[in-house]
């Protein structure tokens, strides 16, 4: 079986949520990791935590937008190149 074409519309439906979820995960892990470092000022803990949550949300949104745009360009380029040289060959086997 050969993957000859990728629908860019399917990229726009699925990948924003996927990359947003990854952005929240990475941003949340960064928030937890950075807050555990020594030397954090004690009076700024609440501002730092909520600022970190806001930064995590903004990071996740921008990560989703930029990653989806990049993957849409990759899909268009894949379709162009696959039309010239053929697509990726994939073998699907059924386990018994």
C-alpha positions in Angstrom: 0.0 0.0 0.0 1.3 3.5 -0.8 0.5 6.8 0.8 0.0 9.0 -2.2 -1.7 12.1 -0.8 -2.3 13.8 2.5 -5.4 15.9 2.9 -4.4 19.3 4.3 -7.9 19.7 5.7 -7.4 16.6 7.9 -4.2 18.3 9.2 -6.3 21.4 10.2 -8.9 19.2 12.0 -6.6 17.0 14.2 -3.2 18.6 14.7 -4.2 21.8 16.5 -5.7 19.9 19.4 -2.8 17.5 19.4 -0.2 20.2 19.5 -2.2 22.3 22.1 -2.2 19.2 24.4 1.5 18.8 23.9 2.1 22.5 24.6 0.1 22.3 27.8 2.1 19.2 28.9 5.5 20.7 28.1 4.5 24.1 29.6 3.1 22.5 32.7 6.2 20.4 33.2 8.4 23.5 32.7 6.3 25.3 35.2 6.6 22.6 37.8 10.3 22.1 37.1 11.2 25.8 37.2 9.2 26.4 40.4 11.2 23.7 42.2 14.5 25.5 41.6 16.1 27.1 44.6 16.3 30.9 44.9 12.6 31.7 44.1 11.6 34.9 46.0 9.0 33.9 48.6 6.8 37.0 48.2 6.3 36.4 44.5 5.1 32.8 44.7 1.4 33.5 43.9 2.3 36.0 41.1 4.9 33.6 39.7 2.5 30.7 39.8 -0.4 32.4 38.0 2.0 34.1 35.6 3.4 30.7 34.9 -0.1 29.3 34.2 -0.8 32.2 31.8 2.5 31.7 30.1 1.8 28.0 29.8 -1.6 28.7 28.2 -0.1 31.3 25.8 2.8 28.9 24.9 0.3 26.1 24.2 -1.8 28.2 21.9 1.2 29.5 19.9 2.7 26.1 19.8 -0.5 24.7 18.3 -0.8 27.4 15.7 2.8 27.4 14.6 3.1 23.6 14.6 -0.1 23.2 12.6 1.0 25.7 10.0 4.3 23.9 9.6 2.6 20.5 9.3 0.2 21.9 6.7 3.2 23.2 4.6 4.8 19.7 5.1 1.6 18.1 3.8 1.5 20.3 0.7 5.2 19.6 0.0 4.7 15.9 0.5 1.8 15.9 -1.9 3.9 17.7 -4.5 7.0 15.4 -4.1 4.8 12.2 -3.9 3.2 13.2 -7.2 6.7 13.3 -8.8 8.4 10.3 -7.2 5.7 8.3 -5.6 4.6 8.1 -2.0 5.7 6.3 1.1 5.1 2.5 0.9 3.4 1.1 4.0 2.7 -2.5 4.8 -0.2 -3.4 7.0 -0.2 -6.8 8.5 -2.9 -8.4 10.5 -1.9 -10.3 13.6 -3.6 -13.6 14.3 
